[in-house]
Amino acid sequence: MNGNSRVHCDIDLDAPGLRAGNLHLPLSTDTSAWGRLLTPIVACVGAPGPTLVLSGASHGDEYEGPLGIMRLLQGLADAPLRGRILALPALCYPALKAGKRLSPLDGTNMNRSFPGHADGGPTAAIAHWMHSQLLPLADAVIDIHSGGSTLRFAPSAVIHHLSDPTQRAATRALAEAFAAPFTQVLTELDSVGELDSAAEAMGLPFLSTELGGGGGVTPATVTLAHEGLLRCLVALGMIDDAPQTPTPTRFLEVPEDGYVMALRDGLLEPLVEVCDTVEAGQTIAQLYDIDTPLQAPLPLHAPRDGILVCRAARGGVARGDTLAVIGHDDKRRP
C-alpha cells in the first residue's frame, strides 16, 4: 500500500474492528540516529459503507481536533458502524507535541504541504502519504481546525465555492449536519498546498472547521467538535443516532474584502467580539503605539456590514497580521 512512500503504516486499514497504530517515518536526528517519527493513526471498520477520513492538529496549537476525534473513536468501541473511519488525530504530531503551529522538525506548515513529496522533509513525507495512500480511499474528508494561538473564531464549519454541483451539494450537507453556529463559505488568502484543495481536487466532499482559538479550548468547542462529527456520521449513513442539531447553521460568505490587516505594529484593543454584528465603517478595534503612549490610537473600521467571524487573539500584533474578518449572509448558496 505504501507505493514509493517512505512512510509505513503498522495497522491494517481494512480489517474489521477498532485499532490504533502509527505511521512510521525514518528520522535521523542529533538525539536519535536511527529514530522514527511516529504519527498516530486509528482505523474503525464496520459493515460495508462509506469511508470517512478524519484529521486534527494539522497545526499543533489547535486542540479541538485531537480531543473531538479521540472522544468520537472511544465512543465507537462498542457501537455498530457502517463503513470505515480512518483518523489521524494529530496529523502534524511534532507540532502538537510542541504546541506550535508549524512542525519544529522542519519549520513547515502541514496545511501548506499537500500533495507533499515522498523524498521531502518529515512534513512533506507525511502529507504525501496521506495524499497518495489515504485520500484515494475516502468518500468524504473532515479536517478539524481552530484559530490556534493567534486567532479567535466564531465557532464555524468552513467550506468553499465548488463548481461541481454534486460535490457542492454533498459538502453543504456535511456542513448542515455538523451544525456549527456558522458555516463560512470562505475565500482563502492562500489555498496553495492546503489539504482542502487537495481533497476538493479529487472531487471529495471536504469539511473544515474553525472552532475557537486563542491557543486553548472550551467545553463548548470540544463538545461541538465531538457532536458535530457524530451528526456527520449520521448524515453519511454510518451510524443511526447523534445529538440533536441545536439550531440550523448560518451560512456566511467570507470574501477577500472582508479581511482587515495591520499596516503597522502595535497593541490591539478589540472593541467587538466574534459573533457580533457590525456595520460598514464601524470602529471594531484600535491600534496603539507603545513608543508614543500619548498619541491617539489608530481606529480600525469594518470594511462592510456583517458578522465578525474572526479577530486577532493576541494583544500585540505585527504589520501584515490579520486583525479581523467580516462575513455576511450567503446569498449565492455554495
KOLTORTI-384540 format. One record per residue (C-alpha): residue number from 1; residue in one letter; x, y, z. Coordinates in Angstrom, 1 decimal. Layout:
<sites>
  seq  type      xx      yy      zz
  NUM     A       X       Y       Z
...
</sites>
This chain:
<sites>
  seq  type      xx      yy      zz
    1     M     0.0     0.0     0.0
    2     N     2.9     2.4     0.6
    3     G     4.0     2.7    -3.1
    4     N     7.0     4.9    -3.3
    5     S     6.3     6.5     0.2
    6     R     8.9     6.3     2.9
    7     V     6.1     6.1     5.4
    8     H     4.9     2.7     6.7
    9     C     1.5     2.2     8.4
   10     D     1.7    -0.6    11.0
   11     I    -2.1    -1.4    11.2
   12     D    -4.5    -3.0     8.7
   13     L    -6.8    -0.3     7.4
   14     D    -9.3    -2.9     6.0
   15     A    -9.7    -5.5     8.8
   16     P   -13.0    -5.2    10.8
   17     G   -12.8    -3.6    14.3
   18     L   -11.2    -0.7    16.1
   19     R    -7.4    -0.5    16.3
   20     A    -4.7     2.2    16.8
   21     G    -1.2     2.2    15.4
   22     N     1.3     4.6    13.9
   23     L     2.7     5.9    10.7
   24     H     6.5     5.2    10.8
   25     L     8.8     7.6     9.0
   26     P    12.6     7.1     9.4
   27     L    14.0    10.2    11.1
   28     S    17.7    10.6    11.9
   29     T    18.4    13.4    14.4
   30     D    21.2    14.5    16.8
   31     T    19.4    12.7    19.6
   32     S    18.3     9.6    17.7
   33     A    20.5     8.4    14.8
   34     W    18.1     5.6    13.8
   35     G    14.9     7.1    15.0
   36     R    11.4     7.3    13.6
   37     L     8.6     9.8    13.6
   38     L     5.6     8.0    14.9
   39     T     2.2     9.6    13.9
   40     P    -0.9     8.0    15.5
   41     I    -3.5     6.6    13.2
   42     V    -6.8     4.8    14.1
   43     A    -9.0     2.6    11.9
   44     C   -12.6     1.8    12.8
   45     V   -14.0    -0.7    10.3
   46     G   -17.6    -1.9    10.5
   47     A   -20.2    -3.2     8.0
   48     P   -20.0    -2.2     4.3
   49     G   -20.4     1.5     3.9
   50     P   -18.5     4.7     3.1
   51     T   -15.0     5.7     4.2
   52     L   -14.6     8.9     6.2
   53     V   -11.1    10.3     6.6
   54     L   -10.7    12.5     9.8
   55     S    -7.7    14.7    10.7
   56     G    -6.9    17.1    13.5
   57     A    -3.8    19.1    14.7
   58     S    -2.7    19.9    11.2
   59     H    -1.5    22.9    13.2
   60     G    -0.1    21.9    16.6
   61     D    -1.7    24.7    18.6
   62     E    -5.3    23.7    17.7
   63     Y    -6.7    21.2    20.1
   64     E   -10.4    20.6    19.3
   65     G    -9.5    18.2    16.5
   66     P    -7.5    15.7    18.6
   67     L    -9.9    15.9    21.5
   68     G   -13.1    15.7    19.4
   69     I   -11.7    12.8    17.3
   70     M   -10.5    10.8    20.3
   71     R   -13.9    11.2    22.0
   72     L   -15.6    10.1    18.9
   73     L   -13.4     7.0    18.4
   74     Q   -13.6     5.9    22.0
   75     G   -17.3     6.1    21.9
   76     L   -17.5     3.9    18.8
   77     A   -15.7     1.0    20.5
   78     D   -18.9    -1.0    21.1
   79     A   -21.2     0.9    18.6
   80     P   -22.3    -0.6    15.3
   81     L   -20.7     1.2    12.3
   82     R   -21.5     1.1     8.6
   83     G   -18.4     1.9     6.7
   84     R   -14.9     2.9     7.8
   85     I   -13.3     5.8     9.7
   86     L    -9.6     6.4     9.1
   87     A    -8.4     9.0    11.6
   88     L    -5.2    11.0    12.0
   89     P    -6.0    12.9    15.2
   90     A    -2.5    14.5    15.2
   91     L    -1.7    15.0    11.6
   92     C     1.3    17.1    12.5
   93     Y     2.4    15.2    15.6
   94     P     5.6    17.1    16.2
   95     A     3.8    20.4    16.1
   96     L     1.1    19.2    18.6
   97     K     3.8    17.9    21.0
   98     A     5.5    21.3    20.8
   99     G     2.2    23.4    20.9
  100     K     3.3    25.2    17.8
  101     R     1.5    26.0    14.5
  102     L     4.5    24.7    12.4
  103     S     6.5    21.5    12.8
  104     P     9.6    22.1    14.9
  105     L    11.4    19.4    12.8
  106     D    11.4    21.4     9.6
  107     G     9.6    24.7    10.3
  108     T     6.9    23.7     7.8
  109     N     3.1    24.2     7.8
  110     M     1.4    20.9     7.3
  111     N    -1.6    22.6     5.8
  112     R     0.5    24.2     3.1
  113     S     2.4    21.0     2.2
  114     F     0.0    19.0     0.0
  115     P     0.3    16.9    -2.1
  116     G     3.7    16.5    -0.4
  117     H     6.8    14.7    -1.6
  118     A     7.9    11.2    -0.9
  119     D    11.5    12.2    -0.6
  120     G    10.8    15.5     1.2
  121     G    11.2    16.5     4.8
  122     P     9.1    15.0     7.6
  123     T     6.1    17.2     7.0
  124     A     6.1    16.8     3.2
  125     A     6.5    13.0     3.6
  126     I     3.5    12.6     5.9
  127     A     1.5    14.9     3.6
  128     H     2.5    12.7     0.6
  129     W     1.4     9.5     2.3
  130     M    -1.9    11.0     3.2
  131     H    -2.5    12.3    -0.3
  132     S    -1.3     9.2    -2.1
  133     Q    -2.5     6.5     0.2
  134     L    -5.3     7.7     2.4
  135     L    -7.3    10.2     0.4
  136     P    -7.9     7.8    -2.5
  137     L    -9.8     5.5    -0.1
  138     A   -12.1     8.3     1.1
  139     D   -15.7     9.1     0.3
  140     A   -15.5    12.3     2.5
  141     V   -12.9    14.2     4.5
  142     I   -13.3    16.3     7.6
  143     D   -10.4    18.3     9.0
  144     I   -10.9    20.0    12.4
  145     H    -9.2    23.3    12.9
  146     S    -9.4    26.3    15.3
  147     G    -7.7    29.6    15.4
  148     G    -4.6    28.4    17.2
  149     S    -2.7    30.8    19.4
  150     T    -3.0    33.8    17.1
  151     L    -6.7    34.0    16.1
  152     R   -10.1    33.7    17.7
  153     F   -13.1    32.5    15.6
  154     A   -16.8    32.4    15.9
  155     P   -17.3    28.6    16.1
  156     S   -17.7    27.7    12.4
  157     A   -17.6    25.0     9.8
  158     V   -15.7    26.0     6.7
  159     I   -16.4    25.2     3.0
  160     H   -15.5    26.7    -0.3
  161     H   -17.3    27.6    -3.5
  162     L   -17.2    24.5    -5.7
  163     S   -18.1    24.3    -9.4
  164     D   -19.3    20.6    -9.4
  165     P   -23.0    20.6    -8.3
  166     T   -22.8    17.0    -6.8
  167     Q   -19.6    17.8    -4.8
  168     R   -21.1    21.1    -3.7
  169     A   -24.3    19.6    -2.5
  170     A   -22.5    16.8    -0.6
  171     T   -20.2    19.3     1.0
  172     R   -23.1    21.6     2.0
  173     A   -24.9    18.6     3.5
  174     L   -21.9    17.8     5.7
  175     A   -21.9    21.5     6.9
  176     E   -25.6    21.4     7.7
  177     A   -25.1    18.1     9.6
  178     F   -22.1    19.4    11.6
  179     A   -24.4    22.3    12.6
  180     A   -21.8    24.8    13.9
  181     P   -23.4    28.2    14.7
  182     F   -21.9    29.5    11.5
  183     T   -20.6    28.0     8.2
  184     Q   -18.1    30.2     6.5
  185     V   -18.1    30.0     2.7
  186     L   -14.5    31.1     2.7
  187     T   -12.3    32.8     0.2
  188     E    -8.8    31.8     1.3
  189     L    -6.0    34.3     1.2
  190     D    -3.7    31.4     0.1
  191     S    -5.0    27.9    -0.7
  192     V    -1.9    26.5    -2.3
  193     G    -0.8    23.3    -0.5
  194     E    -3.9    23.0     1.7
  195     L    -5.5    19.7     2.4
  196     D    -8.7    21.4     1.5
  197     S    -7.5    22.0    -2.1
  198     A    -6.0    18.5    -2.4
  199     A    -9.2    16.7    -1.3
  200     E   -11.5    19.0    -3.4
  201     A    -9.4    18.4    -6.5
  202     M   -10.1    14.7    -6.1
  203     G   -13.8    15.5    -6.2
  204     L   -14.3    14.7    -2.5
  205     P   -16.8    16.4    -0.1
  206     F   -14.5    18.3     2.3
  207     L   -15.4    20.0     5.5
  208     S   -13.1    22.0     7.7
  209     T   -13.8    24.0    10.8
  210     E   -12.7    27.0    12.9
  211     L   -14.0    26.2    16.3
  212     G   -12.5    28.8    18.6
  213     G    -8.8    29.7    19.2
  214     G    -6.6    31.7    21.4
  215     G    -4.4    28.6    22.0
  216     G    -6.9    26.8    24.2
  217     V   -10.2    25.0    24.2
  218     T   -13.6    25.4    26.0
  219     P   -16.2    22.8    26.9
  220     A   -18.4    24.2    24.2
  221     T   -15.8    23.9    21.4
  222     V   -14.7    20.4    22.2
  223     T   -18.4    19.3    22.5
  224     L   -19.1    20.9    19.1
  225     A   -16.2    19.0    17.5
  226     H   -17.4    15.7    19.0
  227     E   -21.1    16.1    18.5
  228     G   -20.7    17.7    15.0
  229     L   -18.7    14.6    13.9
  230     L   -21.4    12.3    15.2
  231     R   -24.0    14.2    13.2
  232     C   -21.9    13.9    10.1
  233     L   -21.7    10.2    10.6
  234     V   -25.5    10.1    10.7
  235     A   -25.7    12.2     7.5
  236     L   -23.2     9.8     5.8
  237     G   -25.4     6.8     6.8
  238     M   -22.6     5.4     9.1
  239     I   -24.5     5.4    12.4
  240     D   -28.1     5.9    13.4
  241     D   -28.1     8.2    16.4
  242     A   -26.4    11.5    17.2
  243     P   -27.1    14.6    19.4
  244     Q   -29.9    16.7    18.0
  245     T   -29.0    19.7    15.9
  246     P   -29.2    22.7    18.2
  247     T   -30.1    25.3    15.5
  248     P   -29.5    25.3    11.8
  249     T   -26.1    26.6    10.8
  250     R   -26.0    30.1     9.4
  251     F   -24.1    30.3     6.1
  252     L   -21.8    33.3     5.7
  253     E   -20.0    34.4     2.7
  254     V   -16.4    35.5     3.6
  255     P   -14.9    37.3     0.7
  256     E   -11.4    38.7     0.3
  257     D   -12.5    42.2     1.0
  258     G   -13.8    41.1     4.4
  259     Y   -10.2    40.9     5.8
  260     V    -8.8    43.7     8.0
  261     M    -5.0    43.7     8.0
  262     A    -2.4    45.5    10.2
  263     L    -0.4    48.1     8.3
  264     R     1.9    48.6    11.3
  265     D     2.9    47.0    14.5
  266     G     1.0    47.9    17.7
  267     L    -1.1    46.9    20.7
  268     L    -4.6    45.9    19.7
  269     E    -7.7    46.8    21.7
  270     P   -10.7    44.9    20.3
  271     L   -14.0    46.8    20.6
  272     V   -16.3    44.0    19.3
  273     E   -16.2    40.2    19.8
  274     V   -16.6    37.3    17.4
  275     C   -20.3    36.6    16.6
  276     D   -21.1    40.3    17.0
  277     T   -23.0    42.1    14.2
  278     V   -21.0    45.1    12.7
  279     E   -21.7    47.8    10.2
  280     A   -19.5    49.1     7.4
  281     G   -17.3    51.9     8.8
  282     Q   -17.8    50.9    12.4
  283     T   -14.7    51.1    14.6
  284     I   -14.1    47.5    15.6
  285     A   -10.6    47.8    17.1
  286     Q    -7.9    50.4    18.0
  287     L    -4.2    50.1    17.5
  288     Y    -1.9    51.7    20.0
  289     D     1.8    52.5    19.6
  290     I     3.7    51.9    22.9
  291     D     6.5    54.1    21.7
  292     T     4.2    57.1    21.6
  293     P     1.9    56.5    24.6
  294     L     0.2    59.9    24.3
  295     Q    -0.7    59.5    20.6
  296     A    -4.3    58.7    19.9
  297     P    -4.8    55.1    18.7
  298     L    -5.4    54.2    15.1
  299     P    -9.0    53.2    14.6
  300     L    -9.7    50.1    12.5
  301     H   -13.0    50.0    10.6
  302     A   -15.3    47.2     9.4
  303     P   -15.0    47.1     5.6
  304     R   -18.6    46.0     5.3
  305     D   -21.8    45.1     7.1
  306     G   -21.9    41.6     8.6
  307     I   -20.7    39.3    11.4
  308     L   -17.3    39.4    13.0
  309     V   -16.2    35.8    12.3
  310     C   -12.6    36.2    13.4
  311     R   -10.3    38.5    15.3
  312     A    -6.7    38.5    16.4
  313     A    -6.3    36.7    19.7
  314     R    -3.1    38.4    20.8
  315     G    -2.8    41.9    22.2
  316     G     0.5    42.6    20.3
  317     V     0.2    42.5    16.5
  318     A     2.7    43.0    13.7
  319     R     2.5    44.6    10.3
  320     G     0.7    42.2     7.9
  321     D    -1.2    40.3    10.6
  322     T    -4.9    39.6    10.0
  323     L    -6.8    41.6    12.7
  324     A   -10.4    40.9    11.8
  325     V   -12.5    39.1     9.3
  326     I   -16.1    40.0     8.4
  327     G   -18.6    37.7     6.9
  328     H   -22.1    38.4     5.6
  329     D   -25.1    36.2     4.9
  330     D   -24.5    34.0     1.9
  331     K   -26.9    34.8    -1.0
  332     R   -25.4    32.6    -3.7
  333     R   -25.8    29.2    -1.9
  334     P   -22.5    27.3    -2.1
</sites>
